Amino acid sequence: MGGTPSPAPTRTGWGFDAHRLGGEPPLILGGVVVSTTRGVVATSDGDVAAHALTDAIFGAAVLGDMGEHYPSDDPRFAGADSLDLLGQAVEQAGAAGWRVEHADVTVIAEKIRVAPYREEMREQLADALGIDADRVSVKATTTDGMGFIGHDDGIAAVAVVTMTEAS
């Protein structure tokens, strides 16, 4: 019969996370310390970029959500490294037959700046995802003064991952 082989099945996952600002420093995004004077209120290290990606992976692999795997009321996750949790999600997705191909994350914050840390964040996230940094996009935006983020009371992130069936 010949012809071009069919591409591997593909899935897309979407994730979201938000935390209130005001916890103990440092503020970590994408595995990188972006502020030594600010922090977030969270059980783990509160890395919203890593958390959004983790939920996106669980979604694409149909494995539930971050709260199911890492409940915030479980003391085992107090101060947990969010990149480690992200790596565990990648492993769980792999065990379910899926691998990450591409990741895109947007940090939403009013005063926290991502641009000076973007490349390091891409590298750290890529390492946790088990892919090359040229497959990881990190962006940032503000809410132009609107809502809890605009009033600088919180920070959020959204993420999308593309996964293919592992062969």
Residue frames as a rotation matrix with the C-alpha (Angstrom) as fourth column:
MET 1
0.568 0.823 0.000 0.00
0.823 -0.568 0.000 0.00
0.000 0.000 -1.000 0.00
GLY 2
-0.404 -0.838 0.366 2.91
0.830 -0.504 -0.240 2.42
0.386 0.207 0.899 0.57
GLY 3
0.460 0.577 0.675 2.33
0.317 -0.817 0.483 6.06
0.829 -0.009 -0.559 1.21
THR 4
-0.429 -0.566 0.704 3.14
-0.392 -0.585 -0.710 8.27
0.813 -0.581 0.029 4.14
PRO 5
-0.542 0.240 -0.805 2.70
0.698 0.662 -0.272 6.76
0.468 -0.710 -0.527 7.58
SER 6
0.523 0.803 0.285 0.00
0.394 -0.525 0.754 8.28
0.756 -0.282 -0.591 9.76
PRO 7
-0.335 -0.628 0.703 1.26
-0.396 -0.583 -0.709 10.77
0.855 -0.516 -0.054 12.35
ALA 8
-0.774 0.019 -0.633 1.20
0.538 0.548 -0.641 9.74
0.335 -0.836 -0.434 15.99
PRO 9
0.346 0.938 -0.014 -2.01
0.751 -0.269 0.603 10.67
0.562 -0.219 -0.798 17.81
THR 10
-0.731 -0.560 0.389 -1.77
0.297 -0.775 -0.558 14.14
0.614 -0.293 0.733 19.32
ARG 11
0.343 0.803 -0.487 -3.42
0.893 -0.118 0.435 15.70
0.292 -0.584 -0.757 22.34
THR 12
-0.365 -0.361 0.858 -3.51
0.069 -0.930 -0.361 19.22
0.929 -0.073 0.364 23.71
GLY 13
0.086 0.365 -0.927 -3.72
0.969 0.187 0.163 20.10
0.233 -0.912 -0.337 27.39
TRP 14
0.027 0.017 1.000 -4.51
0.024 -1.000 0.016 23.45
0.999 0.023 -0.027 28.98
GLY 15
-0.025 -0.072 -0.997 -3.60
0.953 0.299 -0.045 24.55
0.301 -0.952 0.061 32.50
PHE 16
0.269 0.153 0.951 -4.12
-0.081 -0.980 0.180 27.50
0.960 -0.126 -0.251 34.81
ASP 17
0.063 -0.184 -0.981 -2.78
0.963 0.269 0.012 28.50
0.262 -0.945 0.194 38.21
ALA 18
0.213 0.000 0.977 -2.95
-0.066 -0.998 0.014 31.59
0.975 -0.068 -0.213 40.40
HIS 19
-0.029 -0.238 -0.971 -1.54
0.956 0.276 -0.097 32.53
0.291 -0.931 0.220 43.78
ARG 20
0.952 0.298 0.071 -1.91
0.241 -0.872 0.426 35.47
0.189 -0.389 -0.902 46.11
LEU 21
0.006 -0.954 0.300 1.24
0.203 -0.293 -0.934 37.57
0.979 0.067 0.192 46.47
GLY 22
0.420 0.114 0.900 2.51
-0.692 -0.602 0.399 38.19
0.587 -0.791 -0.174 49.98
GLY 23
0.975 -0.106 -0.196 4.10
0.195 0.832 0.520 34.95
0.108 -0.545 0.831 51.14
GLU 24
0.484 -0.871 -0.081 7.69
-0.021 -0.104 0.994 34.43
-0.875 -0.480 -0.068 52.13
PRO 25
0.525 -0.416 -0.743 10.25
-0.851 -0.256 -0.458 35.22
0.000 0.873 -0.488 49.41
PRO 26
-0.801 -0.340 -0.493 11.59
-0.210 -0.612 0.763 34.22
-0.561 0.714 0.419 47.02
LEU 27
0.445 0.866 -0.228 9.18
-0.501 0.030 -0.865 34.40
-0.742 0.499 0.447 44.08
ILE 28
-0.639 -0.648 0.415 9.90
-0.098 0.603 0.791 31.58
-0.763 0.465 -0.449 41.65
LEU 29
0.534 0.744 -0.402 8.67
-0.567 -0.037 -0.823 31.37
-0.627 0.667 0.402 38.06
GLY 30
0.854 -0.170 -0.491 9.61
-0.356 0.497 -0.792 28.57
0.379 0.851 0.364 35.72
GLY 31
0.717 -0.569 -0.403 12.12
0.675 0.710 0.198 27.33
0.173 -0.414 0.894 38.26
VAL 32
-0.302 -0.827 0.474 13.91
0.660 -0.540 -0.522 30.69
0.688 0.155 0.709 38.39
VAL 33
-0.049 0.210 -0.976 14.04
0.869 -0.472 -0.146 33.14
-0.492 -0.856 -0.159 41.30
VAL 34
-0.069 0.109 0.992 12.58
0.765 -0.632 0.123 36.35
0.641 0.767 -0.040 39.85
SER 35
0.292 0.104 0.951 12.31
-0.398 -0.891 0.219 38.27
0.870 -0.442 -0.218 43.14
THR 36
-0.466 -0.509 -0.724 14.12
0.513 0.512 -0.689 37.94
0.721 -0.692 0.023 46.45
THR 37
-0.979 0.121 0.164 11.81
-0.202 -0.683 -0.702 40.46
0.027 -0.720 0.693 48.15
ARG 38
-0.106 0.994 -0.038 8.40
-0.994 -0.106 -0.002 39.06
-0.006 0.037 0.999 47.16
GLY 39
-0.980 -0.121 0.161 6.73
-0.126 0.992 -0.022 35.69
-0.157 -0.041 -0.987 47.52
VAL 40
-0.311 0.916 -0.254 3.41
-0.562 0.039 0.827 33.93
0.767 0.400 0.502 47.06
VAL 41
-0.202 0.387 0.900 1.01
-0.867 0.356 -0.348 32.26
-0.455 -0.850 0.264 49.45
ALA 42
0.336 0.241 -0.910 1.23
-0.727 0.681 -0.088 28.56
0.599 0.692 0.404 48.53
THR 43
0.923 -0.031 0.383 1.79
-0.225 0.765 0.604 25.09
-0.312 -0.644 0.699 49.90
SER 44
0.506 -0.775 0.379 4.68
0.858 0.497 -0.131 24.35
-0.087 0.391 0.916 47.52
ASP 45
-0.550 -0.757 -0.354 7.15
0.661 -0.653 0.370 26.94
-0.511 -0.031 0.859 46.24
GLY 46
0.221 0.829 -0.513 4.16
0.301 -0.558 -0.773 28.47
-0.928 0.017 -0.373 44.39
ASP 47
-0.782 -0.565 -0.264 5.66
-0.110 -0.291 0.950 28.49
-0.614 0.772 0.165 40.88
VAL 48
0.171 0.975 -0.139 2.53
-0.322 -0.078 -0.944 29.35
-0.931 0.206 0.301 38.86
ALA 49
0.073 -0.204 -0.976 4.27
-0.997 -0.028 -0.068 28.70
-0.013 0.979 -0.206 35.53
ALA 50
-0.874 -0.441 -0.204 5.27
-0.435 0.897 -0.074 25.17
0.216 0.024 -0.976 36.53
HIS 51
-0.623 0.704 0.340 1.85
-0.026 0.416 -0.909 24.55
-0.782 -0.575 -0.241 38.09
ALA 52
0.278 0.742 -0.610 -0.03
-0.702 -0.276 -0.656 25.60
-0.656 0.611 0.444 34.94
LEU 53
-0.210 -0.438 -0.874 2.19
-0.914 0.405 0.016 23.32
0.347 0.802 -0.486 32.83
THR 54
-0.959 -0.127 0.252 1.70
-0.234 0.858 -0.458 20.45
-0.159 -0.498 -0.852 35.26
ASP 55
-0.180 0.971 0.157 -2.08
-0.167 0.127 -0.978 20.77
-0.969 -0.202 0.140 34.99
ALA 56
0.270 0.232 -0.935 -1.84
-0.929 -0.191 -0.316 21.00
-0.252 0.954 0.164 31.20
ILE 57
-0.667 -0.576 -0.472 0.11
-0.664 0.748 0.024 17.72
0.340 0.329 -0.881 31.11
PHE 58
-0.818 0.432 0.379 -2.36
0.013 0.673 -0.740 15.98
-0.575 -0.601 -0.556 33.39
GLY 59
0.107 0.924 -0.366 -5.17
-0.481 -0.274 -0.833 17.27
-0.870 0.266 0.415 31.18
ALA 60
0.044 -0.144 -0.989 -3.66
-0.995 0.078 -0.056 16.10
0.085 0.986 -0.140 27.91
ALA 61
-0.809 -0.424 -0.407 -2.90
-0.387 0.905 -0.174 12.67
0.442 0.017 -0.897 29.36
VAL 62
0.203 0.979 -0.016 -6.37
-0.463 0.110 0.879 12.54
0.863 -0.172 0.476 31.00
LEU 63
-0.319 -0.450 -0.834 -4.82
0.542 0.636 -0.550 11.96
0.778 -0.627 0.042 34.43
GLY 64
0.416 0.540 -0.732 -6.89
0.910 -0.243 0.338 14.34
0.005 -0.806 -0.592 36.53
ASP 65
0.671 -0.175 0.720 -5.49
0.030 -0.964 -0.263 17.60
0.741 0.198 -0.642 37.86
MET 66
-0.321 -0.926 0.201 -2.73
-0.130 -0.167 -0.977 18.92
0.938 -0.339 -0.067 40.07
GLY 67
-0.168 0.332 0.928 -4.95
-0.954 -0.291 -0.068 19.08
0.248 -0.897 0.366 43.16
GLU 68
0.862 0.487 -0.140 -5.73
-0.459 0.868 0.190 15.38
0.214 -0.099 0.972 42.80
HIS 69
0.526 -0.744 -0.411 -2.05
0.397 0.643 -0.655 14.40
0.752 0.181 0.634 42.61
TYR 70
-0.604 -0.783 -0.147 -0.60
0.586 -0.312 -0.747 17.03
0.539 -0.538 0.648 44.97
PRO 71
0.447 0.894 -0.021 -3.35
0.677 -0.323 0.662 18.17
0.585 -0.310 -0.749 47.39
SER 72
-0.060 -0.477 0.877 -2.60
-0.145 -0.865 -0.481 21.50
0.988 -0.156 -0.017 49.06
ASP 73
0.573 0.305 0.761 -3.65
-0.767 -0.127 0.629 20.12
0.289 -0.944 0.161 52.46
ASP 74
0.891 -0.343 -0.297 -1.07
0.369 0.929 0.032 17.31
0.265 -0.139 0.954 52.29
PRO 75
0.806 -0.582 -0.102 1.97
-0.318 -0.573 0.756 18.23
-0.499 -0.577 -0.647 54.42
ARG 76
0.269 -0.731 0.627 4.22
0.662 0.613 0.430 16.17
-0.699 0.300 0.649 52.12
PHE 77
0.223 -0.119 0.968 4.00
0.918 -0.307 -0.249 18.99
0.327 0.944 0.041 49.60
ALA 78
0.919 0.032 -0.393 4.85
0.227 -0.858 0.461 21.86
-0.322 -0.513 -0.796 51.95
GLY 79
0.346 -0.813 -0.468 7.66
-0.526 -0.582 0.621 23.78
-0.777 0.031 -0.629 50.25
ALA 80
0.342 -0.197 0.919 7.81
0.548 0.836 -0.024 21.28
-0.763 0.512 0.394 47.37
ASP 81
-0.623 -0.604 -0.497 9.90
-0.192 -0.499 0.845 22.18
-0.758 0.622 0.195 44.33
SER 82
0.381 0.901 -0.208 7.36
-0.407 -0.039 -0.913 22.75
-0.830 0.432 0.351 41.55
LEU 83
0.040 -0.429 -0.902 9.83
-0.989 0.113 -0.098 21.66
0.143 0.896 -0.419 38.86
ASP 84
-0.918 -0.311 0.246 10.07
-0.362 0.911 -0.199 18.29
-0.162 -0.272 -0.949 40.62
LEU 85
-0.197 0.932 0.305 6.26
-0.043 0.302 -0.952 18.05
-0.979 -0.201 -0.019 40.56
LEU 86
0.435 0.282 -0.855 6.30
-0.807 -0.300 -0.509 18.96
-0.400 0.911 0.097 36.87
GLY 87
-0.497 -0.717 -0.488 8.87
-0.844 0.530 0.080 16.24
0.202 0.452 -0.869 36.20
GLN 88
-0.798 0.283 0.532 6.70
-0.082 0.824 -0.561 13.73
-0.597 -0.491 -0.634 38.05
ALA 89
0.275 0.938 -0.210 3.72
-0.339 -0.110 -0.934 14.71
-0.900 0.328 0.288 35.89
VAL 90
0.126 -0.331 -0.935 5.83
-0.991 -0.003 -0.132 14.13
0.041 0.944 -0.329 32.77
GLU 91
-0.872 -0.487 0.055 6.78
-0.490 0.866 -0.103 10.68
0.003 -0.117 -0.993 34.10
GLN 92
-0.425 0.798 0.427 3.14
-0.011 0.467 -0.884 9.83
-0.905 -0.380 -0.189 34.85
ALA 93
0.475 0.564 -0.675 2.08
-0.665 -0.273 -0.695 10.95
-0.577 0.779 0.246 31.38
GLY 94
-0.308 -0.690 -0.655 4.89
-0.933 0.353 0.066 8.85
0.185 0.632 -0.753 29.91
ALA 95
-0.898 0.010 0.439 3.67
-0.180 0.903 -0.389 5.81
-0.401 -0.429 -0.810 31.85
ALA 96
0.067 0.993 0.094 0.22
-0.003 0.095 -0.995 6.47
-0.998 0.066 0.009 30.35
GLY 97
0.071 -0.117 0.991 1.75
0.868 0.496 -0.004 6.48
-0.491 0.860 0.137 26.85
TRP 98
0.864 0.300 0.403 2.21
0.465 -0.781 -0.416 10.22
0.190 0.548 -0.815 26.18
ARG 99
-0.160 -0.939 -0.306 5.22
0.941 -0.239 0.240 12.49
-0.298 -0.249 0.921 25.68
VAL 100
0.519 0.278 -0.808 5.48
0.210 -0.958 -0.195 16.28
-0.828 -0.069 -0.556 25.62
GLU 101
0.183 -0.412 0.893 6.30
0.983 0.049 -0.179 17.80
0.030 0.910 0.414 22.24
HIS 102
-0.492 -0.250 0.834 5.76
0.358 -0.931 -0.068 21.53
0.794 0.266 0.547 22.89
ALA 103
0.020 0.486 -0.874 4.86
0.991 -0.125 -0.047 23.81
-0.132 -0.865 -0.484 25.78
ASP 104
-0.421 -0.034 0.907 3.66
0.330 -0.936 0.118 27.40
0.845 0.349 0.405 25.84
VAL 105
0.002 0.372 -0.928 3.19
1.000 -0.022 -0.007 29.31
-0.022 -0.928 -0.372 29.10
THR 106
-0.117 0.028 0.993 2.05
0.224 -0.973 0.053 32.88
0.967 0.229 0.108 29.75
VAL 107
-0.523 -0.092 -0.848 2.68
0.852 -0.089 -0.516 34.51
-0.028 -0.992 0.125 33.13
ILE 108
0.187 0.658 0.729 0.10
0.450 -0.717 0.532 37.15
0.873 0.228 -0.430 34.07
ALA 109
0.051 -0.269 -0.962 1.43
0.975 -0.197 0.107 39.72
-0.218 -0.943 0.252 36.54
GLU 110
0.921 0.358 0.154 1.28
0.382 -0.908 -0.171 43.47
0.079 0.217 -0.973 36.95
LYS 111
0.773 -0.629 0.088 4.72
-0.633 -0.751 0.188 44.32
-0.052 -0.201 -0.978 38.35
ILE 112
0.273 -0.682 0.678 6.72
-0.060 0.691 0.720 41.09
-0.960 -0.238 0.148 38.23
ARG 113
0.376 -0.227 -0.898 8.91
-0.898 -0.330 -0.292 41.14
-0.230 0.916 -0.328 35.13
VAL 114
0.759 -0.037 0.650 9.58
0.092 0.994 -0.052 37.96
-0.644 0.099 0.758 33.13
ALA 115
0.948 -0.300 -0.104 11.70
-0.162 -0.174 -0.971 39.28
0.273 0.938 -0.213 30.25
PRO 116
0.209 -0.954 0.214 15.04
-0.956 -0.246 -0.163 39.33
0.208 -0.171 -0.963 32.15
TYR 117
-0.334 -0.276 0.901 14.52
-0.663 0.749 -0.016 35.67
-0.670 -0.603 -0.433 33.14
ARG 118
0.550 0.751 -0.366 12.76
-0.775 0.297 -0.557 34.30
-0.310 0.590 0.745 30.04
GLU 119
0.229 -0.506 -0.831 15.64
-0.679 0.529 -0.509 32.28
0.697 0.681 -0.223 28.58
GLU 120
-0.819 -0.517 0.251 16.60
-0.523 0.491 -0.697 30.74
0.237 -0.702 -0.672 31.94
MET 121
-0.162 0.856 0.492 12.94
-0.696 0.254 -0.671 29.88
-0.699 -0.451 0.554 32.55
ARG 122
0.589 0.355 -0.726 12.73
-0.797 0.405 -0.449 28.20
0.134 0.843 0.522 29.14
GLU 123
-0.287 -0.810 -0.512 15.83
-0.583 0.572 -0.577 26.14
0.760 0.133 -0.636 29.94
GLN 124
-0.824 -0.015 0.567 14.58
-0.535 0.351 -0.769 25.10
-0.187 -0.936 -0.297 33.40
LEU 125
0.173 0.971 0.167 11.11
-0.734 0.240 -0.635 24.19
-0.657 -0.013 0.754 32.15
ALA 126
0.430 -0.074 -0.900 12.52
-0.791 0.450 -0.415 22.31
0.435 0.890 0.135 29.15
ASP 127
-0.666 -0.739 -0.104 14.75
-0.561 0.588 -0.583 20.28
0.492 -0.330 -0.806 31.43
ALA 128
-0.621 0.503 0.600 11.79
-0.490 0.348 -0.799 19.32
-0.611 -0.791 0.030 33.64
LEU 129
0.441 0.856 -0.270 9.68
-0.717 0.155 -0.680 18.52
-0.540 0.494 0.682 30.56
GLY 130
0.021 -0.543 0.839 12.42
0.196 0.825 0.529 16.41
-0.980 0.153 0.124 28.98
ILE 131
0.670 0.198 0.716 12.46
0.735 -0.040 -0.677 18.42
-0.105 0.979 -0.172 25.75
ASP 132
-0.436 -0.841 0.321 14.71
0.881 -0.471 -0.037 20.98
0.182 0.267 0.946 24.08
ALA 133
-0.433 0.211 -0.877 14.32
0.434 -0.804 -0.407 24.63
-0.790 -0.556 0.256 25.07
ASP 134
-0.934 0.091 -0.347 13.40
-0.332 -0.584 0.741 25.51
-0.135 0.807 0.575 21.48
ARG 135
-0.532 0.806 -0.259 10.12
0.375 0.498 0.782 23.67
0.759 0.319 -0.567 22.16
VAL 136
-0.059 0.461 -0.885 9.23
0.987 -0.104 -0.120 25.83
-0.147 -0.881 -0.449 25.16
SER 137
-0.277 0.068 0.958 7.72
0.364 -0.916 0.170 29.30
0.889 0.396 0.229 24.88
VAL 138
-0.211 0.198 -0.957 7.53
0.949 -0.193 -0.250 31.67
-0.235 -0.961 -0.147 27.85
LYS 139
-0.363 0.198 0.910 5.56
0.406 -0.846 0.346 34.89
0.839 0.495 0.227 27.56
ALA 140
-0.624 0.196 -0.757 4.15
0.715 -0.246 -0.654 37.48
-0.315 -0.949 0.013 29.94
THR 141
-0.310 0.565 0.765 1.32
0.373 -0.668 0.644 39.97
0.875 0.485 -0.004 30.06
THR 142
-0.991 0.118 -0.066 -0.46
0.008 -0.436 -0.900 42.26
-0.135 -0.892 0.431 32.52
THR 143
-0.212 0.971 0.110 -4.14
0.977 0.213 -0.002 42.96
-0.025 0.107 -0.994 33.14
ASP 144
-0.499 -0.078 0.863 -3.61
0.390 -0.910 0.142 46.72
0.774 0.407 0.484 32.75
GLY 145
-0.875 0.013 0.483 -4.57
-0.387 -0.617 -0.685 47.43
0.289 -0.787 0.545 36.34
MET 146
0.090 0.995 -0.042 -7.73
-0.795 0.098 0.598 45.31
0.600 -0.020 0.800 36.39
GLY 147
0.740 0.431 -0.517 -8.63
-0.132 0.846 0.516 42.76
0.660 -0.314 0.682 39.07
PHE 148
0.936 -0.346 0.059 -6.51
0.015 0.205 0.979 41.10
-0.350 -0.916 0.197 41.73
ILE 149
0.243 -0.888 0.391 -3.55
0.953 0.294 0.077 40.77
-0.183 0.354 0.917 39.36
GLY 150
0.175 -0.113 0.978 -3.83
0.567 -0.800 -0.194 44.36
0.805 0.589 -0.076 38.20
HIS 151
0.819 0.145 0.556 -3.91
-0.336 -0.663 0.669 45.54
0.466 -0.734 -0.494 41.81
ASP 152
-0.144 -0.977 -0.157 -0.68
-0.530 0.210 -0.822 43.56
0.836 -0.035 -0.548 42.35
ASP 153
0.189 0.298 0.936 -2.37
-0.958 0.263 0.110 41.24
-0.214 -0.917 0.336 44.85
GLY 154
0.479 0.043 0.877 -1.68
-0.087 0.996 -0.001 38.07
-0.874 -0.076 0.481 42.86
ILE 155
-0.422 -0.634 -0.648 0.00
-0.835 -0.007 0.551 36.35
-0.354 0.773 -0.527 39.96
ALA 156
0.532 0.636 0.559 -1.26
-0.281 0.755 -0.592 33.73
-0.799 0.158 0.581 37.51
ALA 157
-0.651 -0.655 -0.384 -0.17
-0.609 0.148 0.779 31.63
-0.453 0.741 -0.495 34.56
VAL 158
0.674 0.732 0.096 -1.85
-0.484 0.536 -0.692 29.76
-0.558 0.420 0.716 31.73
ALA 159
-0.491 -0.871 -0.003 -0.20
-0.620 0.347 0.703 26.99
-0.612 0.347 -0.711 29.74
VAL 160
0.764 0.584 -0.274 -0.80
-0.611 0.518 -0.599 24.78
-0.208 0.625 0.753 26.74
VAL 161
-0.377 -0.856 0.353 1.08
-0.549 0.513 0.660 21.58
-0.746 0.055 -0.664 25.96
THR 162
0.491 0.388 -0.780 1.04
-0.844 0.435 -0.315 19.41
0.217 0.813 0.540 22.89
MET 163
-0.211 -0.504 0.837 1.64
-0.642 0.717 0.270 15.72
-0.737 -0.481 -0.476 23.50
THR 164
0.065 0.191 -0.979 2.00
-0.885 0.465 0.032 12.77
0.462 0.864 0.199 21.17
GLU 165
0.945 0.284 0.160 1.56
-0.324 0.869 0.374 9.11
-0.033 -0.405 0.914 21.76
ALA 166
0.055 -0.971 0.233 4.85
-0.863 0.071 0.500 7.62
-0.502 -0.229 -0.834 22.93
SER 167
0.700 0.169 -0.694 6.18
-0.590 0.684 -0.429 4.89
0.402 0.710 0.578 20.72
